[in-house]
Amino acid sequence: MVQLPRARCIRCKGKDFDEYYPDVESGRLISFTILRALPGRLRGRGECAFGIVEFGGGVRGFGQLRGENLRVGMRVKPVIDVVADDDGKPVYGVVFVPREDPA
């Protein structure tokens, strides 16, 4: 299994896995959805966007999206940020944000 860096596995909660760091600093958004009826750990945010990003070599990553005017094909970069709350403790994961430069 290839997984972008995160604090723990979302399935088993384990911390023992191989991390993958894309050899590029950005990818292209290939698909996304906006959730308005959020599960418990995400409630209170209003809505939350999730997307699939393709990096070089066909590697794809999944994560939350942040930013305005999301559109398929836009360039985004991965950052590690708080993605949820687990009984008052922050849960960190991959968040894709729009690239600020036109590259």
MIZA-464329 format. One record per residue: x, y, z of N, C-alpha, C, O in turn. Coordinates in steps of 0.02 Angstrom, whole numbers, plus 32768, in hexadecimal, padded with zeros to 4 digits. Example, Ala and Ser with C-alpha at 12.3 -4.5 7.8 and 13.67 -1.06 7.14 Angstrom:
82947EE4818682677F1F818682947F5B818682C87F5A81A7
82827F90816282AC7FCB816582858002818A829E80398192
This chain:
802A7FC58000800080008000802C803E8000805B80428027
801E806D7FD5804080AD7FD4801380E07FF57FD880E37FE6
802F81078023800781388047803081768052806B81738065
801281B08045803481EE8054803D81F280A0801881D280C5
806E821980B7807D821A80FF804182308129801D825F8117
8036820D81608001821E818F8015820481D4804581DE81DA
7FF28219820680028206824A7FEF81BD82598011819C8281
7FBA81A4823A7FA4816082477F758148820F7F5A817081EA
7F6D8106820B7F4180EA81D97EF980F781EC7EE680EE8226
7ED0810C81BC7E8B811B81CB7E6280DC81D77E2C80DF81F5
7E7A80A381BF7E55806481C97E658043820C7E3980388236
7EA5803382167EB8800B82517ED4803682897EE1801C82C0
7EDF8076827C7EFC80A582AD7F46809682BA7F6480B482E7
7F63806882937FAA8057829C7FD8808E82827FC380B8825A
8016808C8298804780BE82838081809E825E80B380C08250
807C805D824D80B28039822D80A2802E81E380817FFD81D2
80B9805A81B880B08054817080E5807B814C810680A78169
80EF806D810D811F809180E5810280D380CE80C980D680B6
8128810880D78111814980C0812981558079815D813C8065
8102817A80548114818A800F811581D5800780E681F88019
814C81EE7FEC815382357FE08158823F7F958189822A7F76
8127825F7F76812A826A7F2D816A82907F1B818082BB7F41
8187827F7EE281C482A27ECE81B482E37EA981E083017E8A
817682F87EAD816283397E93813E835E7ECB8125833E7EF9
813C839F7EC7811E83C57EFD80D583D77EF080B583F87F19
80BB83C17EB7807583D07EAA8058839B7E7C807B83757E5C
8017839B7E7A7FF3836D7E4E7FB783907E327FAC83CC7E3D
7F8F836B7E0D7F5283877DEF7F1683657E0D7F1483287E16
7EE5838E7E1E7EA683747E3A7E8083517E027E6F83707DCF
7E7183107E0B7E4F82EB7DD77E0682DE7DE77DDE82CE7DBB
7DF482E47E277DAF82D97E3B7DA582F57E817DD382F37EAA
7D69830F7E907D5C83257ED47D1183257EE17CE883247EB3
7D0183277F217CBC832C7F377CB983587F747CEB835F7F98
7C8083767F807C7683A07FBB7C4083807FE67C0883747FCF
7C52837280247C23835480537C04838A807E7C2683B58099
7BC2838880837B9F83B880AD7B81839880EB7B7683BA811E
7B74835680E97B5D833081237B9A8309813C7BA882D28124
7BBD8326816B7BFE830C81807BF882DA81B97BCB82DE81E2
7C2782A981BB7C28827A81F47C3E829E82347C5682D78231
7C35827E826C7C40829B82AE7C8082C282B77C7E82FB82D0
7CBA82A682A47CF982C782B17D03830682877D30832E8295
7CDA831082547CE1834B82297CA9837E82337CAB83B38215
7C78836D825C7C3F839B82657C5783DE82807C8A83E282A2
7C31841182707C43845482867C6C847A82527C7B84B5825C
7C7D845A821B7CA4847B81E67C79849781AE7C9284BA8183
7C39848881AE7C0E849F81787C0E846F813E7BDD844C8132
7C45846D81197C4D843D80E37C97842E80DC7CC1845280F5
7CA683F880BA7CEB83E280B37CF483C3806E7CCB839A8058
7D2A83D6804C7D3883BB80097D6E8385800F7D9E838C8035
7D6683507FE77D97831A7FE27DA783107F997D7C83187F6E
7DE682FF7F8A7DF782F67F447E2E82C37F397E5082AD7F67
7E3582AF7EFA7E6B82837EE47E9982AC7EB87E8482CF7E8A
7EDA82A97EC97F0D82CF7EA67F3E829F7E857F54826E7EA4
7F4F82AC7E467F7F82827E237FC282A57E1F7FC782DF7E0A
7FF682817E35803B82997E31805D82787DF7803E82507DD4
809C82887DEB80C282687DB680C4821D7DBD80C382047DF5
80C981FA7D8680CE81B17D87808D818E7D97808D81527DA4
805581B27D94801481937DA0800481887DE97FD181687DF8
802D81A17E18801F819A7E5F7FE681CA7E717FE782057E5F
7FB581AF7E967F7C81D77EAA7F7781DA7EF67F8881AA7F19
7F5F82127F0F7F54821A7F567F0E82337F647EF082567F3A
7EF482227F9E7EB182377FB27EB782607FF17EDE8250801E
7E9082967FF57E9282BE80327E6082F7802F7E3C83017FFD
7E5E831B80667E32835680697E4E838C803B7E8B838F802F
7E2183B680227E3483EF7FF97E22842E801F7DEF84328040
7E4C846080187E3D84A180347E4B84D57FFF7E7C84CF7FDA
7E2085067FFA7E2B853B7FC97DEA854E7FA77DB7852C7FAD
7DED85847F847DB3859F7F607DB485887F177DE985777EFC
7D7A85877EF97D7385797EB17D9685397E9B7DBD85397E6B
7D8885027EBF7DA584C17EAC7D8D84AD7E677D5384B77E55
7DBB84907E407DA784787DFD7DD6843F7DE97E11843F7DFA
7DBB84107DC47DE383D97DAA7E1A83F67D7D7E0D84227D55
7E5683DC7D857E8F83F37D5D7EBB84267D7F7EF284337D69
7EA284447DB67ECB84777DD77F0784567DF97F04841C7E0E
7F3D847C7DFF7F7984647E217F72846F7E6C7F5F84A57E82
7F82843B7E917F7F843F7EDA7FBF84207EF77FE283FC7ED4
7FCC84307F35800684137F577FEF83F47F997FC0840D7FB8
801083BE7FAF7FFD839E7FEE801F83C18029805983D38025
7FF983C9805F801483E1809E7FF783B580D57FC2839780CC
801883B2810E7FFE838D81477FDD83C181747FFB83F48186
7F9E83B381877F7883E281B07F4483BA81D87F3B837E81CD
7F2283DC82047EED83BC822B7EB283AE81FC7E9B83DA81D8
7E9B836E81FC7E64835B81D17E25834981F77DEE834681DA
7E2B833E82397DF1832C82617E02833582AB7E3A834782BD
7DD1832982D57DD8832D831D7DC282EA833A7D8C82D1832B
7DEC82CD83657DDD828D83847DDA829783D07E0D829383F2
7D9E82A583E97D9482B384307DC282EA844A7DE382E2847E
7DC5832084257DEE835984397E36835784237E5C8387842E
7E4B832084047E90831983EC7E91832283A17E688304837E
7EBF834C83887EC18355833F7EDA8316831B7F0682F48334
7EBC830882E27ED182D182B77EF082F182797ED0831A8257
7F2E82DF826A7F5182FC82317F4D82CE81F47F4A829181FB
7F4E82EC81BA7F4C82C6817C7F5F82F381427F72832C814B
7F5882D881067F6982FD80CA7F2F832C80B77EF5831980B7
7F41836A80A97F13839C80907F3183B880507F6C83CA804F
7F0A83BB801C7F2283D87FDD7F0B84207FD97ECF842E7FE2
7F39844D7FCA7F2A84947FC47F4184AC7F7F7F7084907F63
7F1F84DE7F647F3384F87F227F7B85127F247F91852F7F56
7F9E85077EED7FE285247EE67FDA856F7EDD7FAD85867EBB
800685937EFC800385DC7EF8802685F67EB98016862D7EA2
805485D07E9D807685E67E61805485C77E24803485937E2B
805B85E47DEB803B85CB7DAE805C858E7D8F804685777D5A
809185737DAE80B6853A7D92808D84FD7D8780A784CA7D70
